[in-house]
Amino acid sequence: MTTISRKERDQGIQRVLLITLMLNLLVSSGKIVIGAVTGALSITADGFHSLMDGASNGFGLIANRIAAQPADADHPYGHRRFETLAALAVGILLLITAWEIISSAVERLANPQPPTMNPLAFGVLIGTLAVNLFVSTYERREGKRLRSELLVADAANTSADVFVTLSVLASMVLVALGWTWADPIAALLIVGLIGRAAWSVIRQTGRVLVDAAPIEPNKLVEIAREVPAVEQVIRARSRGTADAAHIDIDVSVPPEMTAAHTAAIAQAIREKMEGALEGVQEVEVHFAPQTDASMPDYVLVARARADALGISTHEVRVSDTPKGKLLEMHVEVPPGETLKHAHDRVSELEREVRAHLPEVFDVVTHIEPALLSSHNHETDTTLDDAVTARAYHLLRTHYPQYDWHHFHLTPYEGGAAISLHVGLSGDVTVEAAHRLAEEAEMLVRTSIPDVERVTIHTEPKVE
C-alpha cells in the first residue's frame, strides 16, 4: 500500500469534500425546485435530505482543516477528534431530517394532496440519481485510500440517497397511475433508510469518542510477543480509530535490565506493531519490574551492576558450591588506570553484586585492560602471518574434526588479539560448543606468548 503523507491526506480530503459539496448543492436545489413545482412531498424531502448532505460536507471541510493542525500543548494527541465530531454531526443532521420527513408524511396521509407530475420531474430525478451514484462511489474510494472516517461516513450517507431517490421514482410512477398515497408512504420509507445510515455513523463515531478499543487487546499481545525479548505482556490497549490508533503496551522485565536494553525492546515492539497494523499513529511501551524474583538472572544482575559503575564485564560464570553460589567474571578497566584505583572500583562492584544477589556467597573478579577502539601503531604483517599460521596449526592439530576459519589478528596492548570462527555439527549443544571454545582459547593463549586475547565464534558447520 502506498504511504500518503499527512499533508497529502488532508489536502485530498478537502478536495473530495469540496467536489461533493458542489454536487450536493446542485442536486438538492434541483430536487427542491421540482418538489415545490409538482407538490411531491417525497421529492421535496429528498431535496432537503440532499441539502443536509451539502451542509455535512461544509462541516467536514471546516473540521478537516482543524484536524490537519499539528499537535500542540492543548491537544497533545493531535486534532483528529474534530474530524470525528464532524462525522457525528452528519449523523445528527440525518436524524433531524428524518424527523422532518416523518412529520410531513403523517400530515400528508391525514390530508391527501396528489402531486402534479411531468416529464421534467422524472428527468431531474434520474439525473440526480446518476450524480448520487457517482458521489457515493467516489467518496467511498477516496475515503479508503485516504483512510478518512469522515469520507467513509459521508459515502454511507450518499449511498442511502441512491435508494431514497429510487424509492421516490417508484412512488412517482404509482402517483401517476392514481395511487396518491404512494407519495407519503415513500417518504416514510425514506425515513427508515435515513435512520439506518444515521445510526451507523453515530455508532462508529461514538465508539471513538468514548475511547472504545479499535484493536483487539489479544491481537496486540500476540504481536508484542513476537519480539524474542518479550516474555510477559501485562496490559495491551488502544484508542482512537483503526486508521489512526494510539497503542499502549506494558511489558514486564527483570528489575536489573538496563535502560539500553529496554529501549531496544521498545523499538522492536514499535516496528512489529507498525508492520502488522495499518494506520498506527503512536506506540507507547512501558516497562514494569518483574515481581517474581525467585529465579534471578545472575549474569544479567552482575552486568547491570557493572554498567551502573561504568565497568565492562565478560565471561560471567555462576557455579554451585557447598557454601552457596560462586560468581566469577572478567572485568575490563582502562589500560592506564592504576591498580589501586581499579581494585577499589572492582571491589565496589563485588559489594554491589553480593547486595543484590544474597545467594552469592563470593564474587571473584579478574581485572584486565580494556581493548582499545583504535591503535596508532602499525601492524607487523610478517608477525601477523606467523602468529595466525601458528594458531591455525595448533587448532587443526588438536581439533582436526572441526572447521577453523576466518582468522583475524589485531594489536592488543603490546601483544595480539585473535578472532576466528569454528564450524561444528548443528546437533552440538550450546554448552558443549562453549566448552570447546574455552579450551581452544586457553590452548592458543598458553601456546603463543604474543597472543593476549582470543575470541572464537561458534557456528553450525555448512555441509
N, C-alpha and C positions, 0 to 999 in steps of 0.2 A: 504494500500500500504506500502511495506517495505521501511523504510528510509535507504538511502545509504549515507555514509559519503562522504565528498568531496574527500578524498584520494582514496577511493574505486572507486568512479566515474571516476576520472582522470585515474587511472590505468586500469579500464575496457575499457575506450575509446581507450587508447593507444594499448591495447591488440587486440581490434577489428580492428583498423586501420592497425596494423602490419600484421594480418592474411589476411585481404583483399588486402593489398599491395602485398604480395607474390602471392596470387591467381591471381590478375590482371596482374602482370608481366608474370606469366605463360601463361595466356590466350592471352595477347597481342603478346607475342613472337610467339606463335603458329599460330595466325592469320596472322601476318606479313610475316612469312616464307611461309605459304601456299599461301598467296596472291601474293608474289613475284614469286613463282614457277608456279602458274597457270595463272598469269596475270590478275586475277579478281580484278577490281577496288573496288568493294563493300567489298570484304574480306579484302583488304589492308586498306581501310578506316575504317572498323570496328576494325581492329587491332590497328591502331593509336588512334582510339577512346578509346579502352581499355587501351592503353598506357597512355593516358591523365588521365584515372581513377587512374592508378597507381601513376602518378605524383600528383594528388589531394590527394591521401592517404598520400604521403610523406609530402605535405604541411600541411595536417591535423595533422600528428604526431608532426611536429615542433610547429604548432600553439597551439595544446593541451598542450604541455609541457610548453609553455609560459603562457597559460591561467590558468594553475594549480598553478601558483605562487600566494602567498597571496597578499592582498592589501598593497601598500606602499605609501610613500609621493607623488610620481609622479602619481600613479594610485590608488587614494583613494577608488574607486569603484571596485577594482579588475582588472583582466586581461581577463575577458570573451569576450571582444570585439575582441581580437586576434583570437578567435575561429570563430567569425562572419566574420572577414576579410578572414579567410581561406575558409569559405563556399562561400564567394563572389568570391574568386579566382577560385573555382571549376566552378562556372557559367561562368566566363570569359574564362576559358580554353575550356569549351564546345562551346562557340561562335567561338573561333579560329578554333577549329576542324571542325565546321560546314562550315566555310568559305573555308577551305582547300578542303573539300569534294565537295563543290559546284564547285570550280574551276576545279577539276579533272573530275567531271561528265560532265560538259559542254564541256571540251576538248574531252572526250571520245565520246560524241554524235556527235561532229564535225568530228572526225576521228575514226570510229568504229574499234575496235580491239577485236575480240572474244577471251575470255579466254579459257584456256585448263583445263577442269575439269577431276577429277579422284576420285575414291572411298576414297582415303586418305583425300582429301579436305572435302568431306561430313562428314567423321568421325571426323575430327578436329572441324568442325562447331558444330556438335551435342554435342561433349564433352565440348566445351566452353559454349554452351547453358546451359548445366546442371550446370556448375560451376557458371555462372551468376545467375541462379535461386537460388542457394544456398547462394551466397554472398548477393543478394538483400534481401532475407528473413531474413538472419542472421543479417545484418546491421540494417534493419528496427526494428526488435525485440529488439536488444540491444540498439538502439538509443532511443526508447520509454522507455525502462527500466532505462537507464542511464540519460534520459532527455537531450540528446545532439542534438542540431540543426545541428551540423556538420555531425553526423552519419545519421540522417534522410535525410539531403540533399544529401549525397553520396548514400544512398539507393535509392532515387528517380532517381539519375543518373544511377545506376546499373540496375534499372527496365527498363529504356529506352534501355539499352544494350540488354535485353532479346528480346524486339520487333525488335531491329536492327538486331540481329542475325537471328531471324525468317524470316525477310524480305530478308536477304542475302541468306538464304537457299532456299527460294521460287524463287529468281532471278536465282540462280544457276541451279535449276531444269528447268526453262524456257530457260536458255542458253544452257543446254544440249539438249533441244528439238529444238534448232536452232534459238531461238529468242535472238540474241546478244544484242539488245537494252535494254533488261531487266536489265543488269548489271548497266549501268549508271542511269537508272530510279530508281532502288532500292537504289542507292547511294543518289539520290535527296530526296527520301522518308525518308532515314535515317537522312538527314539534318533537315527535319521538326520535327522529334521526338527529335533530339538533341536540336533544338532551343526551343522547348516547355519545356524540362527539364531545360535548361539554364535560361529561363525566370522565371520559378517557383522559382529557387534558388536565382536569383538576386533580385526578388521582395521581397522574405522573408527576406533576409539579408539587403536589402536596407531599409526596414521599421525599422529595429533595428538601423541602422547607422544614420538615420535621426530622431531618437527618437520618432517614432510613438508609440502610446499608445497600449501596448499588452492587456490591460484590459479595458473594457468599464467604463468610469467615473461613470455612473449611478449605475453600479453594486457595485463599491467601496462605493458610498454614501449609498446605501441600507445596506451594511454590517456594515458600521460605525454606522448607526442609530440604529442598533440592540443593541448597548450599551445604557442602560437606561439614563445615564447622558448626552448623546449627543443629543442636540436639533436642532442644525443647523450646517451643513457642508458647509463651504464657498467654498472650492475647493477640488477636488479629482483628482489625476493624477498618471500616471505610465509610466515607460520607461523600456527599456531592452527587454528581451524575456519573453514569457509566462512562461517558466520554470525557470527563474531567474529574476523576476521582482523587481524593486525598486519602492515603493509606497510612495507618499506624500499625507497626509491628513491635511487640515486646518479646525480647529473647532472653532466656536465662543462660548465663555464662558463669564459669568458675570465678570466684572472688579475686583470684590472683591474676586474671587475664589483664594484659596491658591495654592502654588506650590505642596503641598502634594496631593491636590485634582486632579490637572491637571495631575500629574504623574500617579495616579491610573487610570484616564480615558485613558491616552495614552497607558498604559499597557493592559487595557481591549480591546482597539481597535486593538492593535498588535495581541493579542490572537485570536480575531474574524477573522482578515484577514488571519492569518496562518492556522486557522481551516477551513475556507471556500475556500481558494485558494491553489493550489498546486505549489510548487516551489517558494514561496515568499522569495526573498533574503534579503530584508530590508523594514521596515515600519517606516517612519518618521512622527510624529504627531506634528503639530504646532498649537499654540493657539493664538487667537486674541480676544481682549476685545469686548464685545457687545457694539455697538454704541447707541442702543435704551435703554436709562435709565429711561424711563417714569414710569416703574413699578419696582423699585429696590426691591431686596430681603433683607428686613430689618434684619432678623435674620442672614443671611449669611454675611452681611456687619459688623454687630456687632461682630460676631465670628472671622471674618478676622482681624478686628482691634485689638481684644484681642490677637489673635495668634501673631500678629506683635509685641505686647508688652510682650509676654511670659506669658500671663494670660489665665487661663482656665475659660470657662463660661458654664452655662447650664440654662435650664428653661428661655429662652429668649422669652419675650412676647411683642407684639405690640398691642396697643389699640387706638381707635379714641376718641378724646375729642374735646370740642368746640374750644380749643386753637390750636389743631393740634394732631399729633401722640405722644403718650407716650410710651417709650420703657423701659421695666423692665427686669432685668436679675440678675442671681446669679453669683457672681464672686468668684473663688477659688484662694486663696493665700497660701503660705507655712505656716504651723501652728506656726512656731517660729518667723514669721515676726512681727515687731511692728505695732501697729495700725496706727501710723502716716505715716510710710513708705507705708503700704498697702493702706491707704487712698489717699496718693499722687499719687500712681500708678493708682488706680481706677479712680481718678479724671481726670488724663490724658486720660484714656480710654473713659470717658464720653465726653471729649472735642473732641476726635478723631471721635467718633460716630456722634456727632452733626455736625461736619465739613463735614463729608461725606454724611450725611442724613439731608439736610436742612428742610425736612418736619417734623422732630422730634424736638419738642419744649423743651422736657425734657427727661433726662435719669436717671432712678432710679436704683441703684445697691444695692445688698445685699451681703456684704462681709462675706465669711465663709472659715474656714480652709479646705485645700485640703485633700482628702483622701490619707493617706499614702499607698504606694505599699506593705509594709510589716510591721509586728509587731513583737517585740521581746518578749512581754509578752504572757503568756499562757492564753487561754480562760477558764473561769469557766464553765464547762459543765453543771452543775446544773442550773446556772443562765441562760445559753443559752436556755435550755429546757423550763424554766419557762417563759422567755420573748417570745419565739416562740409560746408557748401554749397560752399565753395571747393575742398575736396579732391575732392568728388564731381564738380564741373565739370571739374577738371583730368584726372581719370582717364577720364571719359566722352569728353573731347576727344581725348586721346592714345590711348586704347584703347577706341574705341566698340564694337568687336566683342565685348567681354566684359561680363558681368553683375556690376556692382559694387553691393553692398547690405550691409545690417546694419552701418551706420556707428555707432561708439560713441566718444565723446570723454571723456577723464578728465584731471584735473590731473596734471602731471608736472614737478616741480622747476622751478617758475617758468614752465613752458610747458604744453604739452598732449601727450597720447599718443592716437593714433587706432588703433582696431582695426576691421577690416572684413572682409567676405567677397567673394570673386570666383568667379563660376561660369565654368568652362572646359569645353571639349569633353572627354569621357571618354577620348578617344584620345590626348590630350596626355601626353607623358612627364613623370615627376616632375621630371626635370632642367629641362625647358623651363618647367614651372609655377613652379619655384623661381626660375628666372632672371627670369621676368616679375614675380614678387612683389618681388624685389630691385630691379628697375628702377623699379617703381611706388613702392616705399618711398622710394627716392632722389629721385624726382620730387617727391613730396609734401613731403619734409623740406627740399629745397632751394628749393621754390617758396613755402612758407608758413613764415616765420621762427618763428612761435609753436609749431610742431609739433616736438617733440624726439624723438619715438619713433613708429614706425609698425609695426603688426603686421597682416599680411594672411593670412587663412586661405583656401587654395585648395581648391576642391571641384568635382566634376562638375556641369555645368550641367543643371538639370532641364528636360527638353524639354517 
